[in-house]
Amino acid sequence: MNRRSATLFLLAATAFAHVGSPDIFLEGSAGPYPVFVTIRPPMVIPGVAEIEIRCSSPEVSQIRVTPTPLTGAGAKFAPTPDLMQRSNLDPQFFTGSLWMMAPGSWQVRVEADGAKGSGQLSVPVPAVATQTKPMQTAMAAILLVMTLVLALGVVSIVGASVREGSLAGGEPATGRSRNRARILMGATAALVVFILWAGDRWWIAEASSYSANLYKPLGMTAAIEPGDKLVLTIENSKWLRRRNDDFLPDHGHLMHLYVIAEPDANRAWHLHPDLSGSTFVENLPPMPAGRYKLYGDVVHADGLAETMVAELNLPHDLAGTALRGDDAAGVRGESPDGAHIEWVRDASPIKSRQASIFKFRLVDKNGKPVEDEELYMGMLGHAAFVKNDGSVFAHVHPSGSVPMAALALANPSQAEHMHMQPGLPPEADFPYGFPSPGNYRVIVQMKHAGIVETGIFDTVVE
């Protein structure tokens, strides 16, 4: 195959659902009760997921949550729900936690009860182990001392029972009993050492097995073929027997590919490669030479979402072909018709690990809200939150950070209403929380009169 010079490197960042942004944010309705759900999945499995829910309805009386697999027979057999705790300071804010016992694609069922009856909303949650936690030094020292005390105690008890166990009170031990005690104490010590050694081997084997099952993202390699065609080949890491050909359409596409110029991120493309056999193929639009970071979002048949990451170096400009369908491109400060996107925010600082609603407005060339707003792939907008060093990437919708394909699996009875909007206002809200402090770039896309506008913003997270 004749391929132009292009180099791509698989990044080692955690890439399930998003890159470096594991927390889940979803704004929806549990029946008649509007809820904003934040779930912080555990980094180790089994582990505890922390859950926060804000319900804007004062009529809700209680909220319960339940973890179940997202698909398969296990989804039909839910355990007893856990009751969320209502805040004493804010009666509309609830907190709780749930154990995630096995890796895979899970969901948290949110059940709300109140004056308007009951309602349910299921939130997809990827339960994957991404790290191992070493034992704390103090705890290790305490356990070592306790082990030595117990081991010495067992040996001493065996020796005392043989040497003095059958003697009358005050009767001295004989030389024979002392010799027998020494022999049995030696044998007991050897047995204890063997048990400790075997336990250590077992512990190491279990730790190695756990480490082998740590989440390994799908790999992505690429090449530029004649005709400025980008070919993306998916490399399966065989994590949990996961497949690399079972993708679900999300907003009508099997992959959402963000191509972001580096290092300033002043240019961005939102593309949708087609699946051809075992590869994704995209006819690239005109692109200047330079270095680009690629983020490819896919959703598996079981609802597990992944983002594959690579870097692309273009040695020279690409003539490319015109954008088609839902593909869009944007350059900071440029607009096809003078319209642009504004970030509606106050002067208060943005803080990390704090769930918020980020509002953006599409205005015309005169600065007035547009009157011809359209849905872009079924949503009022799409946003990408990207840290300047590339360690964080999150593709977020007005409903939150959960892919719509996974959300439809979790809520099949509501799937046909997922893309419906109560009108087309010129504003889009994005629920999200920055995972860490630093400098970020926010890329927002909204559509009007058949034109996709792109807004690129800088922000500092404290």
Secondary structure, 3 states (H helix, E strand, C coil): CCCECCCCCCCCCCCECCECCCCEEEEEEECCEEEEEEEECCCCCCEEEEEEEEECCCCEEEEEEEEEECCCHHHHCCCCCEECEECCCCCCEEEEEEEECCCEEEEEEEEEEECCEEEEEEEEEEECCCCCCCCCHHHHHHHHHHHHHHHHHHHHHHHHHHHHCCCCCCCCCCHHHHHHHHHHHHHHHHHHHHHHHHHHHHHHHHHHHHHHCCCCCCEEEEEEECCCEEEEEEECCCHHHCCCCCECCECCECCEEEEEEECCCCEEEEECCEEECCEEEEECCCECCEEEEEEEEEEECCCCEEEEEEEEEECCCECCCCCCCCCEEEECCCCCCCCEEEEECCCCCECCCCCEEEEEEEECCCCCECCCEECECCECCEEEEEECCCCCEEEEECCECCCHHHHHHHCHHHHHHCCCCCCCCCEEEEEECCCCCEEEEEEEEEEECCEEEEEEEEEEEC
